[in-house]
Amino acid sequence: MSALARLIATGFYTGYAPVASGTFGTLPGVVIAVAMAAYLAPAAYTATLAVIIVVCVWAADRHAAELEIKDPSVIVSDEVAGMLVAIAYLPITPLTVLAAFLLFRFFDILKPPPIRQAEALPGGIGICADDLLAGLVSNLLLRGAIMWELLPVA
């Protein structure tokens, strides 16, 4: 199980990128989110997202415990899960995917309140909670931009 936890927690080893591991670690999330949106109905997307979040929390918790570090930079499963939330239920166009990626990375790096406070939660939940909130904020902003026709989706 240790190897499986490492594989998932490191975003298929993208977390070992020598620079910007969080940004590289978000890329599998982009691919997975686009594939899920293309092939899954909303209810199936929701169920799959819930399972992925649980698995990412488990993997982050397990691998962080093995490394004996609270939130190691090689763990990027939180970025994968956060990106899935950022793009959830949005129209999938190159512009929305790019906007979701950029907004998610912005909020994940900046961590305005209450995103930063979520990191204080214990274990894998704390590792993932801030990224899930960053994804949620990104998603809500994109919905507003689409609603106000600031972001074309057609």
Buried (B, 14 or more C-beta within 10 A) or exposed (E): EEEEBBBBBBBBBBBEBEEEBBBBBBBBBBEBBBEBBEEBEEEEBEEBBEEBBEBBBBBBBBBBEEBEEEBBEBBBBBBBBBBBBBBBEBBBEEEBBEBBBEBBBBBBEEBEEEBEEBBEEEBBEBBBBBBBBBBBBBBEBBEEBBEEEEBEEE
